[in-house]
């Protein structure tokens, strides 16, 4: 089923596709261009409690400290996982 891009650049994801992928309101949709097409990766709804430092070791600098750094780290991990096959 084709969908049309709105004036605001929005598209509707077909209901069957949403169901198959388990896409729910509030999920984070990471977008990137790969070989001239759009790739969207859906991540679960962020929880409401902080896990900052949960894996932090005494004397070790935290690997990420902002939401943007966390999002970038997630995308890098996804890329590495896909590269491994």
GIPEJO-V168193 format. One record per pair of residues at least 4 apart in sequence whose ideal C-beta (glycine too) atoms are under 7 Angstrom apart, sorted by the first residue. I is the first residue (numbers start at 1). GAP is how many residues later the second one is. D is the distance in Angstrom with one decimal. If there is no record, write none. Layout:
i->I gap->GAP d->D
i->I gap->GAP d->D
//
This chain:
i->1 gap->13 d->5.1
i->3 gap->8 d->4.8
i->3 gap->9 d->4.9
i->5 gap->4 d->6.2
i->5 gap->6 d->5.6
i->6 gap->4 d->4.4
i->13 gap->4 d->5.4
i->13 gap->5 d->5.2
i->13 gap->10 d->6.4
i->14 gap->4 d->7.0
i->15 gap->4 d->6.3
i->16 gap->4 d->6.2
i->17 gap->4 d->6.1
i->18 gap->5 d->4.2
i->21 gap->21 d->6.3
i->23 gap->4 d->5.9
i->23 gap->19 d->5.3
i->24 gap->21 d->6.9
i->26 gap->19 d->4.1
i->27 gap->15 d->4.8
i->27 gap->16 d->6.3
i->27 gap->17 d->6.2
i->27 gap->18 d->5.7
i->28 gap->15 d->4.3
i->28 gap->18 d->6.8
i->29 gap->11 d->5.3
i->29 gap->13 d->5.6
i->30 gap->10 d->7.0
i->30 gap->11 d->4.6
i->30 gap->13 d->6.7
i->30 gap->45 d->5.9
i->31 gap->7 d->6.3
i->31 gap->9 d->5.3
i->32 gap->7 d->5.5
i->33 gap->5 d->6.3
i->34 gap->5 d->4.6
i->41 gap->37 d->6.2
i->43 gap->31 d->6.8
i->53 gap->9 d->6.7
i->56 gap->4 d->6.4
i->56 gap->6 d->5.8
i->63 gap->10 d->6.9
i->64 gap->5 d->3.9
i->64 gap->6 d->4.7
i->64 gap->9 d->5.4
i->65 gap->4 d->6.2
i->66 gap->4 d->7.0
i->67 gap->4 d->6.3
i->68 gap->4 d->6.4
i->69 gap->4 d->6.3
i->70 gap->4 d->6.4
i->71 gap->4 d->6.6
i->72 gap->4 d->6.4
i->73 gap->4 d->6.4
i->74 gap->4 d->6.5
i->75 gap->4 d->6.4
i->76 gap->4 d->6.4
i->77 gap->4 d->6.3
i->78 gap->4 d->6.3
i->79 gap->4 d->6.3
i->80 gap->4 d->6.6
//
